[in-house]
Amino acid sequence: MTTEVKSNNAKANRWLERILASNHVLWMIFVLSMLESIIIPVPLELVLIPLLIHERKRWFAIATATLAGCLVGATIGYSVGMFLFDTAGQWVLAFFGYEQAFENFQQEFSENGFITLLLVGITPIPFQVGMLTAGSTDYPYVLFMLASLIARGIRYYGLALLVNWLGERILHWWENYQTRLGIGALLAGIAIFLLVVLV
């Protein structure tokens, strides 16, 4: 490696360190989470896991900013489904090729609305499909947000805790087991929710 390349790498690392050490990183992850919820179909974990590994002491703040951004994005997506489904909503479905997923999801949603939304928040089912379905069917906003809060809260705080405890080992493990982890966390969340409601 040449001296110039080493110098450029060192400058880039110092710049990255300054960003990660500042409060701007929380705004960055907030905006990325909001965009991922609305229109960027790339798993946020690709950014979140390395960030959490680097900033393990701020795991709670990072998870909170991520969840807040997701909930703002969920509100926007729900509003698009409610007020602009025939224009912007249809464009989103067509752009990402989610038309078939939307049709399949509608059937399941009509039978098990709240539980289905919980699944969307944790599993790889596109969150955009759930938001547009909830909005376009006039599903109660409060229940939609509660499902999003529970599902994405489990996802982001659970991931942040795992990274905090396990460090870099979690990266490979998450890639292989995220679906099973999500389903397990969902079942635990549903059990807790039912205990709180029924007791």
Secondary structure, 3 states (H helix, E strand, C coil): CCHHHHHHHHHHHHHHHHHHHCCHHHHHHHHHHHHHHHCCCCCCHHHHHHHHHHCHHHHHHHHHHHHHHHHHHHHHHHHHHHHCHHHHHHHHHHHHCCHHHHHHHHHHHHHCHHHHHHHHHHCCCCHHHHHHHHHHCCCCHHHHHHHHHHHHHHHHHHHHHHHHHHCCHHHHHHHHHHHHHHHHHHHHHHHHHHHHHHC
